[in-house]
Every structure is written in structure tokens, then in C-alpha cells.
Amino acid sequence: MSNLTEYAKNISPSLYEKLKQAVETGKWLDGSKLSEQQNADSLQLVMAYQSLFNEQPDHFSIAKGGEIHMQNKKELKDKFSQRTLSDIHLLDL
């Protein structure tokens, strides 16, 4: 495996999810902080994986084929207006 795409083809979906969470939070699952190099490398691997396997991309993520997926304002409003009260968690303070 000599390049990033080859690595991305061979990681499991669960490892992808762990890397994605680490990039999003800046921390590994054990709570330790990612170094700048770890963050950069993990982000590149997450993006490469998404470009290969992301069939249903979220707004501003990498879609299968490597294109950035963006939704217009109407699509986002429609997506979030479909939520019901059961989707919202209310806290009593």
C-alpha cells in the first residue's frame, strides 16, 4: 500500500468512524489529544475513505467520487423541518 487511497480502501467502517470522531473532536477515544500531524493525517484518510464509500453524504462532506457535497438552503430547511418533537431532547433546568 503505497498511497492514501490504498490505505482508505483497506480500513474497516468501524475504524473510519473512530478516525472521523477523532478528527471532529480533536481527541482519541481514550481522551488524549491528537497532535497536529495526527489530525492532518487522519483528516486526509477520512476524506479519502469518504471519496470511495460515502453513498449518502452529509452537508459539506466528501461524496463518493471525491466531490464536496453541499446542500442548498431549501434542502437544508426541508431536512431540518422534518424533525419531530421526538427528535428533540428537552432538558428541565
N, C-alpha and C positions, 0 to 999 in steps of 0.2 A: 504494500500500500504506500504509494509514493506521493499522493496528493490528498487534499482535504475532501474532495468528492468521494474518493475511495473509502476514507475513514467514515464519512457520513453514511455510505451505503451499508456499512457493516455494524453500525451501532443499533442497539435494541430500542424499541419505542420507550421502554422504561428509563433507559439511560438518557435518551433525548429529553424526556420530561424532567429528569433531575438536572440536566445541564441548563435547560430553559429556565427552571426555577432559580437556579444559582445565578444566572445572568440577570434575571428580573429583580432579585433581592440583593445581589452582591455578596451572598453568603452561601457556603456549602451547607448541606443538610445538618451537619454537626454544629453549625453556628459560626464556624470560623470564616473570616473574611477572604474573599477572592483577591489575589494580587492583581495588579493592572494587566500583567501578562496572561494570567489565568482567565480573566474576564474577556480580554480580547480574543484569545484562542477559543474559549467556549462559545462566544458570540458568533465567531466565524463558523464553527461546527454546527451550531443551531441553525444558522441561516442556510448552510449547505444542505442540512437534513431537510429543512422546510422546502427548499427548492426541488428536492427529489420526491417528497412524500406528502406534502401538505395539500390534501384534496379539498378541504374546507377552511380556507384561511380566514383569520380574524382581520379586522381593520388594521392597516399598516403592518402587516406581516408579509413574509415571503410566501408566495403561492407556488404550487408545483410548476416547474418550468423556469423558476427564478425571477419572476416578475413581482414587484411590490404590489400587494393587493390593497386598494383603497376603496372605501365606500363613499358615495356622495351623501350629502346631508339628509336627503329624503330617505335613503336606505337605512341610515343610522337611526333616524327618528322612528321609522317603521319598526326596526328591530327592537328598540327600547320601549316603544309604546305597547308592544305585545306582552310585556311583563304584567303579571298579575300580583295581587297582594300576597299570594303565597310565595312569590319570588323575593319579596322584600322582607327583611328581618327588622322588626321594630324592637327597640330597647326601652324599658321603663327605667327612667333615671330618678 
